[in-house]
Amino acid sequence: MSFFDSRWVDRPAHVEELEPARLPLGFRAAGVAAGIKPRGLDVGMVVSEEPGTVSAARFTTNARVGAPVVVSRGARLDGLRAAVANSGCSNVGDGRRGHETALAMQARAAELLGVEPAAVGVASTGAIGLELPRATVLEGVAAACQGLGGDADSFSRAILTSDAGPKRCALEVELPSGTVRLAAQAKGAGMISPRFATLLCFVETDAQLSTETLDLLLGVCVKRSLDRISVDGQLSTSDTVFAFASGASGVLVEPQTPDELRFGEALDALLRQLALEIVRDGEGSKRVGRVVVRGAADVVEPVARAVADSPLVKAALHGADPNFGRILQAVGQVLPAGEPFVVDLEIQGLPVVSAGDALGLDAARLGELEEAVATDEVDIDITIPGEGGETEVFFSDLSEAYAAFNSTYVKGQG
């Protein structure tokens, strides 16, 4: 099956898929079972062997952040050589002890890799407010260092929590100046909000880029992908994205060139598809919706988020119920009260509301609409008053499985 399997993401013509766990030149990775979780892999590491590696990063915008985010923010984010991550405990809310554990993870990895501590990023994911056992995670860091290999299979599994399976992809990208490889591994299924999505994501390329170019491209692509998704409207304390460019291919990607344009297109497609995989996972998700809102520039974003995060809209999506009154309610709670409600709405390309009033739907038309929403991907297009703005948000449905999972999450962490 192709990685690019959504109708909302096109594979660029100059991109070919490789074995999904393959790493670009200059990188090694590993994942081990340290015992933080009751079972499975739970400590992972990705490393660039190239001294000239450059990097970029993005973190959660939540005011409450985990110790790994604090430690990583203080690292040399433009020159990271490695990232170490654990699952099973997010190391959030453990005070000084948690901060010292994150520093210890960074220091142990740096010592074993022969780099400065500031060249190592740290990430953690799992339940909030629990102690991350320091001796256990440090043993896992050491084991991961010893087990470093040429693919990211075990690493992509070690970062998972409630995910149904690993989310990863490797691409070969044809540029005018030569061929490079681009890969990424991500995790995320719950506590996902469109304001930089709730996840861990690691991106590697063997292209040669400046720190400024890599940072610019990562920022632009994150805004079009990981910033555009919602599972439950909850912004995580641990969101982290690291991007590394080893330069091992020898192919230079200079700014404002066709090389930069094509590389950016590949990165954009990769992150958008990974973002959709996170929404699809959604801790029991069955369908994915995309809401597109056009109108006043300062209003389109809150309207899109109101629809995407509405439990009523999400429940209707799960049941393939074309209840567009719920969509209008979500829009109305954002627009100014007392002003005319002049809103147009289409679902799967079918007009259902014009200037705020429902169009007459006879039995045949209603049946067509019901059939249209009984699919894996559902489009919702909304036009509100004003001009100059357009945005999109991808969101999951709301299922019985989501409620069941999140009522016992801490117990499930063991």
N, C-alpha and C positions, 0 to 999 in steps of 0.2 A: 504494500500500500504506500502511496506517495505521502510524504510529510505534508505537502501543500494540498490538503484535501478539503479546504473550505472554499466556498464560492466567493467569499469576501477577501481572499488573499490570492494573488496571482504569483506563480513562480516566475521570476525574471528569466528572460530567454538566455541570458549568459550564465545561468546557474544550473549546476547539476548536483543531484543528491548523492552523497556517499553513504557508507555504512554509518548508521546514526551515532554510534559511540566513538567514531574515529576522531582523533585529535589532530590539529594542524601541526606543522613542523615545529620542533622546539619545545613541545609540551609533554608532560607526563601527569598521570593522575592515579588515584587509588581510593578505595573505600573499604573500611574494615568494620567488624562487629566488636565494639569495645565493651558493651554491656550497659550502655545508658538506657536503651530500650530493652524490653523483655526478649525481643527476638529481632534478628535482621541487622543489616549494616547501619551504623550510626555515626561514624566519623569519616570524613573525606577530605581530600586535599588535591588541589590542582596546582602545578608548578611549571614555570617557564625556565628552561635551562640557559636562555640567552641573556647575558649581562646587560644588553642594551634594550631590554624589554620596556615598553611604556604601557601605561594603564590609565583607566578612568573609572569613576564610581558614581553611583547614585544611592541615596538612602531614604528611609521613611521620612515623612513629614509629620508624624505623630509627635506630640510633645513628650510622651512617655516612651523612651527608647530603651532597648536592652544594652547591657554592658558591651557586647560585641560591636554594636553600632558606635558607641562612644570611643572604643579603642580603635576601631577602623577609621573613624573620622580623623583621629590624630596620627594616622600612618601617612607614609609618603604616597599619596594616592595617584600621583602621576608616574610613579616608578615602582609599583608593586611587582614582586617576582612570584608570589604565591598567595593562595587563599586556603585557609583551613576552616572547615565547617563541621558542626555536629547537628544531629537531629535528636528528638526525644526530650529536649529541654531547651527553652529559648533563652535562658539566663537573663531573665528580666525581673526586676524587683527584688533582687537578692543583695542589694546594698554593696558595701565595700567588698564583701566576700565574693560576690559575683564579678565585680570589676577586676579583682585580683586573679580570678580564674581565667577571664578573657585575656588578660595580660600574660598569664602563664602559658596559655595556648599559643599565643603569638611568639613568645620567647622560645618555647620548646621547638616549634617548627623552624624558627630562624636558626637556632643552634644546630639542628640536625641537617638543615639545608645549606648552612654556611653563608647565610645572608644576614643583613641587619634586621632587627625586629621591626623597624619601620617599613620594611619591604614585604611584610606579611599582613594580609587582611584577614579578619576573623568574622565568622557568621554562625548564628545558631538559630534553630527553629524547633518549635514544640510548645508544650504547655508553659504558660506564664506564671511566675511566682514560685517556682520550685527551684531547689538547689541543684546546680549542675555539679555532679561529683567530680572534684578536681583530679584526684588520682586516676580515676577511670578514664576521663577524657584525655589526660596527658599520655596515658598508656596507648590510647587510640591514635593520638597524633604520632607517637613514635612508630607504631605498627604501620600507619599509612605511609610514613616516610620510607620505611623499609620495603613496602609493597608497590612503590610507584611503577607504573607501566605505561604502555603506549596507547591505551584507549581509556575512555571515560565511563565504561559500563558500571563498574563497582562504585565509582564516585557519584554518578547520577542516581544510584540507588541509595547511597548512604545519606543523602540530603532529604529524603522523603519523610513525610509525617502521615497525613491523612490522604495522600495522593493514591490514586488507584494504580499507578505505575510510573515509571520514569518518563520525563519529558526532555528529549534531547534531539539534536540534529547536527549533521555535518554536511557542509557544502563545498563544492569546488566552484570557484568564481573566476570566470574569464575576464580579465581586464585588458585594455589596449596594451599595457606594458608587460603583461604576463599573467600567469595563473597563480592564484592564492587559495588558501583554504580558510574556511570560517566555520566555527562550531559553537554550540551553546548547550548548557544543561540548566534546567530550571525545576523548581518545585513550587507548589501552591495549589490549594483546592478550597480552602475556607479562610475566613477573615480576610476577604478580598474587597477592596474599595477602589473606585476610580479616583485617584489622587496620588498616583504612583502605587501600583498594585502591590498587594501583599504577597511577597514571594522572596525566594532566593534565586538569583540567576547569575550564571558565570559564562562569559563570552570569551572565546579565544580565536585569534587569527595569526597566521604567519606572515601577513602583509607588513610592510614597513611604513609606519605612520608616525607623524609627530604627535606629541601629547595633546597639542591643541586640536589637531584634526580628529583624533580618536575621541576626545571629550565632546567636541561639537557633534560628531555623528551619533555618539551614544545618546546625548541629550535629546537631539531631534527625534531619533527613532523611539526612545522610551516614551516621549510625549504622544507618539502615534500608535503605541502598542500597549505597554504595561500600564500606562496612565489612562487607558481607555476601557478598563474592564472592571466588573463588579460581580461578586457572588452574593455578598450579604451586606455590602455597604459599610463594613467594619475595617478601619485602617489599622494595620498591624503595627506592632512595636519594633519589628525586626527586619523590615524590607531592606534588601541589599542587592545591588547589581554591581558586579566587578567585570570589567573588560580588559583584556590583555592583548597586546600586539608584540609578538616575539621578533618580527622582522626576518625570520629564518628563511623565508622564500627568496629574499633578495629583491622582491618586487616593491618598488617605492610608489606609494600613493600620495601624490602631492596635492595640496589644496587647490580648489577651483580648476580641476582638470577632469577629463572624462573618466580617469581612473577613480577619482573620488566619487563621482556621480554613480558609477556602476557599483562600487563597493558599498556605498550608502544604500542603494536600492536593494542589494542582497541582504544587508543587515536589517533593513526595515522589514522586508518580507519575512525573514527568519524570526524576528521578535514579535511581529504581528501574529504569525501562526502559533508560536509558543504561547502568547497571551490567550489566544482562543482555546488552546489545549487546557489551560488553567481553568477557564470558564466552563468548558465542557465537563471537566472533572467535577468541580463544584460540590463535592461530598454528597453524591446522589443525584446530580443533575441529569436531566433527560433531554432538554432542549436549550438552545442558545438564542437569545434575541439580540438584535441590533437596533438601537433607536438612533435615528438621525434627526436633528432639530435644526431648522433654519429660521432666521429672524434677527431680532435685535442682538447685537454682539455681546452685551452684558447679561443676557438672559438665557441664551441657548444652553449654556453649560448647566446651570441649576435645574432647568427644565429636564434636560436629558438625564441628569442624575436622579431627579425625583421619580421619573418613570422607571429607570433601571433598578432603583432600590426599593420600589413599592412592593411590599409583600403580597398585595392583592394582584398586581400585574404579574408578578413572578409566579404566583399560584395558578393564575389563569394560563400562563404560558406552559406550565407543567401539565395541565389538563387539556391542552389544546382547545381552550375555551376562548373564542374571539370576543371577549367581553370588553369592548372598547370604551365603555363608560368608566372603567377603572383607569384607563390611560388618561382620559379627559380629567378625571378627578385629580390625578397626580400632577398634570399640567396646571390645573387651576389653583392648586395650593401654592404655586410659585408666582404666577402672574398677579399683577396688582388688583386688589379687590375694588369693585365699583366701576371698573372700566369694561367696555364691551369685550366679550370673550370671542375674539375672531381668530379661530384656530382651524386649520385644515389637518386631516388625518388620513393616512393610507396605511393599510396593513397588507403586506405581501403584494404591494402594487395596486391593491383594490381600494378606491376611494370610499370612505365610510362616513366622514364628517367634512362639511364645507362651511366655512365662516361660523363655526361653533355649533352648527345644527346637524343632526344625524340625517344622512341620506336615506330615502326609503329603501329598505331591504326586503324584497319579497322572499318567499321560501326558497326559490332557486338561487337567488343571490346570497342568502344566508348560508345555504348549503355549500356554495362555492367558497365562501369565506372560511367556514369550518374545515373544509378540506385543505385549504391553503395553509392554515396554521398547524396542521397535523404533520409537521415536518421537523427535521433536526435543527434548521436555521430559519428564524422568522424575522422579517424586516418590518420595522415600525417607522414611518416617516411622518414628521410633524412640522408644520409651518405655523409660526407665531407672528404677531405683528412686529414690524421693524425690519431693518436691513443690516447687512454687513457681517452677520454671524452664521456659522455652521459648525456643528460638532457631532461626534458619534460616540456612543458607549455600547460595548458588548456586555451582556449580562446573562446569568444563568437563571433557570427557573427555581422554584422553591418546592422541595419534595418532602415526603414523610421521612425519607432516609436522612436528609439533612438534620431534621429535628431530632431524630433518634441518635445520630452520631454525636451531635453537640450537647446532648443531655448527659453523656457519659465520657466526655473527651479526656478529662484528667485521669479518671479510673483506667481508661484505655492506654494511657502512657505508662502505666505500671509503676 
